[in-house]
């Protein structure tokens, strides 16, 4: 039987021809009246979005920002988030998105870490005064155009090698860590994604991903690159199964990137409402393991939708492997799949050898389209982004995921768990040490340990604390709510 595992010495081509926003600008020229965004708070055409984002970019540059600066976007879910992202990119700045739902201390921590030239406030958000120069971005297109009226002066040339965005994830040191990504990886992923799936400008894409997480960029820029529509719900819609299902049905969504917990919420809402999503064409699953049971349940409420399992990490930074599910196949064990174009999953043992089918090893993601590394942490970057052990070439990089896996007979990778204390909850990546660090800052907590208890398909975080003096659970929960996101 032929060896179906990836060839770790195969040449992987790197092409970086344009920045993230280039395809959007071309679409705006060709179809300025087409609808770019349908949000709960605004509807915006391609022409309006082009002028608003150029106005934001011009404003930032005219007020002292330059290409080496960072920008923090504090946003709730809505049209203004898209304006701000495009404006930052077109100005050649590096941005990060801080979800307005984060505790104020978390947002302040991100701002202190990045020392941004500006903070853009989008939607109903608050920013602690004095942290940075703050600019409001209105959701209404007419107001935004008036607010950022400019001479529409020429914008700088932006190289695809420039940093584009920084995404923060939970950190094992007790502090969130920022991952710096340039333009080329997202452009490469979108090009592959569109060609592989055959998306058209008639598709409607949902903006359901977490605002501070990497999949939000594919939610926004895949449709904007091809002249399709981004449809964005109110944040409250995401927590109400019936409202969420009704929203999907009303807008005739055809493409959704989602986590399994969100998929369960949608399936529950559809059953409550008695709805079937006939126009849904694609479901792209990521962030956590998709169960065979949920896959079958979702097939019943979206009979025409193809499901694709995605695998990747913030460091990679988009999905680097995929597995299209065949309804007629045995889906009792859903694999991670095989690498997309320009990427491979190398599963290696302790001797840096490719494991055989059925053997266990660590999953390395090999690609020329990996992120640049960790913000302000060259040592961690060197530890996690390593030279391909099969070629030794420093430019041939692999990211060490810490995930354990094996190869199946057809060369697909299968996930077998973690090799460390990192856990996933509702698709969010969590380092338990970060929660422990936050708890130990309470004046009466002397020591603590946080464990992830697995009960069937549910993960429950449990903290065990040694206190100097008696302290109640409610008091500790309240203290944590002021420091950590809800999912932690």
HELIX and SHEET records of a PDB file:
HELIX    1   1 UNK A   22  UNK A   30  1                                   9    
HELIX    2   2 UNK A   46  UNK A   62  1                                  17    
HELIX    3   3 UNK A   79  UNK A   90  1                                  12    
HELIX    4   4 UNK A  104  UNK A  114  1                                  11    
HELIX    5   5 UNK A  141  UNK A  147  1                                   7    
HELIX    6   6 UNK A  183  UNK A  197  1                                  15    
HELIX    7   7 UNK A  215  UNK A  226  1                                  12    
HELIX    8   8 UNK A  235  UNK A  239  5                                   5    
HELIX    9   9 UNK A  241  UNK A  251  1                                  11    
HELIX   10  10 UNK A  260  UNK A  273  1                                  14    
HELIX   11  11 UNK A  292  UNK A  301  1                                  10    
HELIX   12  12 UNK A  378  UNK A  384  1                                   7    
HELIX   13  13 UNK A  432  UNK A  440  1                                   9    
HELIX   14  14 UNK A  473  UNK A  481  1                                   9    
SHEET    1   A 4 UNK A  43  UNK A  45  0                                        
SHEET    2   A 4 UNK A  35  UNK A  39 -1                                        
SHEET    3   A 4 UNK A 229  UNK A 232  1                                        
SHEET    4   A 4 UNK A 204  UNK A 206  1                                        
SHEET    1   B 4 UNK A  94  UNK A  99  0                                        
SHEET    2   B 4 UNK A  70  UNK A  75  1                                        
SHEET    3   B 4 UNK A 118  UNK A 122  1                                        
SHEET    4   B 4 UNK A 134  UNK A 137  1                                        
SHEET    1   C 3 UNK A 163  UNK A 169  0                                        
SHEET    2   C 3 UNK A 177  UNK A 182 -1                                        
SHEET    3   C 3 UNK A 373  UNK A 374 -1                                        
SHEET    1   D 5 UNK A 255  UNK A 258  0                                        
SHEET    2   D 5 UNK A 282  UNK A 285  1                                        
SHEET    3   D 5 UNK A 306  UNK A 312  1                                        
SHEET    4   D 5 UNK A 319  UNK A 324 -1                                        
SHEET    5   D 5 UNK A 338  UNK A 339 -1                                        
SHEET    1   E 4 UNK A 343  UNK A 348  0                                        
SHEET    2   E 4 UNK A 361  UNK A 367 -1                                        
SHEET    3   E 4 UNK A 397  UNK A 407 -1                                        
SHEET    4   E 4 UNK A 385  UNK A 387 -1                                        
SHEET    1   F 4 UNK A 343  UNK A 348  0                                        
SHEET    2   F 4 UNK A 361  UNK A 367 -1                                        
SHEET    3   F 4 UNK A 397  UNK A 407 -1                                        
SHEET    4   F 4 UNK A 413  UNK A 418 -1                                        
SHEET    1   G 2 UNK A 422  UNK A 425  0                                        
SHEET    2   G 2 UNK A 428  UNK A 431 -1                                        
SHEET    1   H 2 UNK A 445  UNK A 455  0                                        
SHEET    2   H 2 UNK A 458  UNK A 467 -1                                        
END                                                                             
